[in-house]
C-alpha cells in the first residue's frame, strides 16, 4: 500500500541567538552563561541555562573546540578489555571524564603493534587532548610507542616510558600490611600463596613478605606459587 505522505522536514537546530532572544539577553551574555564564564547574577545565569534546556539547545562542539583549542576527548588505550582489574579502572576513568564533559575513545590494541599504531594515529587525527594507557601487566609496555606524541600521556597499571606519569598499585606495601596484620593477631607461622613467577608483582609481594617476617624474627617459609 503506497502513501503520498511526505517525510517530516528535519528539525533545524536551535541557535544561540534564539536562546539569547528567549532569555532576554545578548548573544554574548548567553554564550558566557552557558560556558560558565562572565560576571552576571546567579538568577540570570540560571534563567539562560533553563531557557537553553527548554528549547533543546546543543552547543556546537566543533566551534567550541576551535575556540578553546581543545577537543574535549581523551583516548583510552588498553590490551585488556576483559580483566577483572582493568575493567573497573577503565570504567572509573570514563565516569570521571564524562562528568567533566570529556568524551572517551576506547581502543583495544590487543598485543598487535600495527593495530596499536593505527589507533594512536586515529586519535591524533581526531586531536584528542590526551591519552591514558592501561594494560594487563605493570611490567610490560603496550605494543605501541607513546613517546613524543605532543600531547599528555598517562599510564595506569601498565609499564610507562621513562619519566612519564604513571599510576600503579603498591604491591609490596599491600603485602607488608597483610603480614603485619597477621603478626599483630599473634600469628607466628604465616604462609604466602601467590601467582606465577613470571609476574613482577609476584616477586614484589614475596620480597615484602620475607622482609616483614625477617624484621619480626619470624620463620620465613618459601612462597607457594601457582596460577591466578
C-alpha positions as CSV (number, residue, x, y, z in Angstrom):
1,X,0.0,0.0,0.0
2,X,1.5,3.3,-1.1
3,X,1.4,6.5,0.7
4,X,1.6,10.1,-0.6
5,X,2.7,11.4,2.8
6,X,5.9,13.4,2.7
7,X,8.6,12.8,5.3
8,X,8.6,15.4,8.1
9,X,11.3,18.0,7.5
10,X,14.4,17.8,9.6
11,X,14.3,19.9,12.7
12,X,16.5,22.9,12.5
13,X,18.9,23.1,15.4
14,X,18.2,25.8,18.0
15,X,20.8,28.6,17.7
16,X,22.5,30.6,20.5
17,X,20.8,33.7,19.1
18,X,17.4,32.1,19.7
19,X,18.3,31.2,23.3
20,X,19.5,34.7,23.9
21,X,16.3,36.2,22.5
22,X,14.1,33.9,24.5
23,X,16.0,34.7,27.7
24,X,16.1,38.5,27.0
25,X,19.8,38.8,27.0
26,X,22.5,39.5,24.4
27,X,24.2,36.7,22.5
28,X,27.5,37.4,24.3
29,X,25.8,37.1,27.7
30,X,24.1,33.8,26.7
31,X,27.4,32.4,25.5
32,X,29.2,33.3,28.7
33,X,26.4,31.9,30.9
34,X,26.4,28.6,29.1
35,X,30.2,28.3,29.2
36,X,30.3,29.2,32.9
37,X,32.1,32.4,32.2
38,X,31.5,36.2,32.7
39,X,30.1,38.2,35.5
40,X,26.3,38.1,36.0
41,X,23.8,37.4,38.7
42,X,23.1,33.8,39.5
43,X,19.4,34.3,38.6
44,X,20.4,35.5,35.1
45,X,22.8,32.6,34.5
46,X,20.2,30.1,35.7
47,X,17.5,31.7,33.5
48,X,19.7,31.3,30.4
49,X,20.5,27.7,31.2
50,X,16.9,26.8,31.8
51,X,15.9,28.5,28.5
52,X,18.6,26.6,26.6
53,X,17.4,23.4,28.1
54,X,13.8,24.1,27.4
55,X,14.5,25.0,23.7
56,X,16.7,21.9,23.3
57,X,19.9,23.9,22.5
58,X,23.0,21.9,22.0
59,X,26.4,23.8,21.8
60,X,28.4,23.4,18.6
61,X,31.2,21.1,19.9
62,X,33.3,21.8,16.8
63,X,33.1,25.6,17.3
64,X,33.9,25.2,21.0
65,X,36.9,23.0,20.1
66,X,38.3,25.6,17.7
67,X,37.7,28.4,20.2
68,X,39.3,26.7,23.2
69,X,41.8,24.7,21.2
70,X,40.6,21.6,22.9
71,X,38.6,18.6,21.5
72,X,37.2,17.6,24.9
73,X,38.1,14.0,24.0
74,X,40.6,11.6,25.6
75,X,41.9,8.3,24.1
76,X,41.9,5.2,26.3
77,X,44.3,2.5,25.0
78,X,44.3,-1.0,26.5
79,X,45.3,-4.5,25.7
80,X,43.0,-5.9,28.3
81,X,39.2,-5.5,27.8
82,X,38.2,-8.4,29.9
83,X,40.4,-8.3,33.0
84,X,38.8,-8.2,36.4
85,X,41.1,-5.4,37.5
86,X,41.4,-3.3,34.3
87,X,37.6,-3.1,33.6
88,X,36.8,-1.2,36.8
89,X,39.8,1.1,36.2
90,X,38.6,1.9,32.7
91,X,35.0,2.4,33.9
92,X,36.2,4.8,36.6
93,X,38.3,6.7,34.1
94,X,35.3,7.0,31.8
95,X,32.9,8.1,34.5
96,X,35.3,10.7,35.9
97,X,35.9,12.3,32.4
98,X,32.3,12.2,31.3
99,X,31.4,14.1,34.4
100,X,33.8,16.8,33.3
101,X,32.3,17.0,29.8
102,X,35.1,14.9,28.2
103,X,34.3,12.0,25.8
104,X,36.4,8.9,25.9
105,X,37.5,6.8,22.9
106,X,38.3,3.3,24.0
107,X,40.6,1.3,21.7
108,X,41.8,-2.2,22.2
109,X,45.3,-2.7,20.9
110,X,45.4,-6.3,21.9
111,X,49.1,-7.3,21.5
112,X,49.3,-6.1,17.9
113,X,51.9,-3.3,17.3
114,X,50.3,-2.4,13.9
115,X,46.8,-2.2,15.4
116,X,48.1,-0.1,18.2
117,X,49.8,2.4,15.9
118,X,46.6,2.6,13.8
119,X,44.6,3.5,16.9
120,X,47.2,6.1,18.0
121,X,47.2,7.7,14.6
122,X,43.4,7.9,14.6
123,X,43.4,9.5,18.0
124,X,46.0,12.1,16.9
125,X,43.9,12.8,13.8
126,X,40.9,13.5,16.0
127,X,43.0,15.8,18.1
128,X,42.4,14.1,21.4
129,X,43.5,16.2,24.4
130,X,45.5,13.3,25.8
131,X,45.9,9.5,26.0
132,X,45.5,7.2,29.0
133,X,47.3,3.8,28.6
134,X,46.3,0.8,30.7
135,X,47.0,-2.9,30.3
136,X,47.3,-6.4,31.6
137,X,50.6,-6.1,33.4
138,X,52.7,-3.3,35.1
139,X,55.9,-5.0,34.0
140,X,55.2,-4.8,30.2
141,X,54.7,-2.0,27.8
142,X,51.7,-1.8,25.5
143,X,52.7,-2.7,21.9
144,X,52.9,0.8,20.7
145,X,55.2,3.8,21.1
146,X,53.5,6.6,23.0
147,X,56.6,8.8,23.4
148,X,56.9,12.2,21.7
149,X,53.3,12.5,20.7
150,X,53.0,16.1,21.6
151,X,50.0,15.5,23.9
152,X,49.9,14.3,27.6
153,X,50.1,10.6,28.1
154,X,49.3,8.9,31.5
155,X,49.9,5.3,32.3
156,X,47.7,3.2,34.6
157,X,48.7,-0.3,35.6
158,X,51.0,-0.8,32.6
159,X,54.7,-0.2,32.2
160,X,55.4,3.5,31.5
161,X,58.0,5.2,29.4
162,X,60.9,6.7,31.5
163,X,59.9,9.9,33.2
164,X,56.2,9.5,32.4
165,X,53.3,9.9,34.8
166,X,52.1,6.5,36.0
167,X,49.6,5.1,38.5
168,X,50.4,1.6,39.8
169,X,49.3,-0.5,42.7
170,X,51.6,-0.7,45.7
171,X,52.0,-4.5,45.7
172,X,54.9,-4.5,48.1
173,X,53.1,-2.2,50.5
174,X,49.9,-4.3,50.3
175,X,51.8,-7.5,51.1
176,X,53.6,-5.8,54.0
177,X,50.3,-4.6,55.5
178,X,48.8,-8.1,55.2
179,X,51.8,-9.8,57.0
180,X,51.9,-7.1,59.7
181,X,48.2,-7.6,60.3
182,X,48.6,-11.3,61.0
183,X,51.6,-10.6,63.2
184,X,49.5,-8.2,65.3
185,X,47.0,-11.0,65.7
186,X,49.7,-13.1,67.2
187,X,50.2,-15.5,64.3
188,X,53.7,-17.0,64.1
189,X,53.6,-19.2,61.1
190,X,52.4,-17.1,58.1
191,X,52.3,-18.6,54.6
192,X,52.2,-16.7,51.4
193,X,50.3,-18.0,48.3
194,X,50.7,-16.1,45.1
195,X,50.6,-16.4,41.3
196,X,53.1,-17.4,38.6
197,X,56.7,-16.5,39.0
198,X,56.7,-14.8,35.6
199,X,54.9,-11.8,37.0
200,X,56.9,-8.9,38.6
201,X,54.2,-8.2,41.1
202,X,54.6,-11.8,42.5
203,X,58.2,-11.1,43.3
204,X,57.5,-7.7,44.8
205,X,54.9,-9.2,47.1
206,X,57.0,-12.2,48.0
207,X,60.0,-10.0,48.9
208,X,57.9,-7.8,51.2
209,X,56.5,-10.9,52.8
210,X,60.1,-12.1,53.5
211,X,61.2,-8.7,54.7
212,X,58.4,-8.3,57.3
213,X,58.9,-11.8,58.7
214,X,62.6,-11.2,59.0
215,X,62.2,-7.9,60.7
216,X,59.9,-9.5,63.3
217,X,62.1,-12.5,63.8
218,X,59.6,-15.0,62.5
219,X,60.4,-18.0,60.4
220,X,60.2,-17.4,56.6
221,X,58.5,-20.1,54.5
222,X,59.1,-20.2,50.8
223,X,56.2,-18.6,49.0
224,X,53.8,-21.1,47.3
225,X,53.5,-20.0,43.7
226,X,50.8,-21.2,41.4
227,X,48.3,-19.7,38.9
228,X,45.9,-16.8,39.4
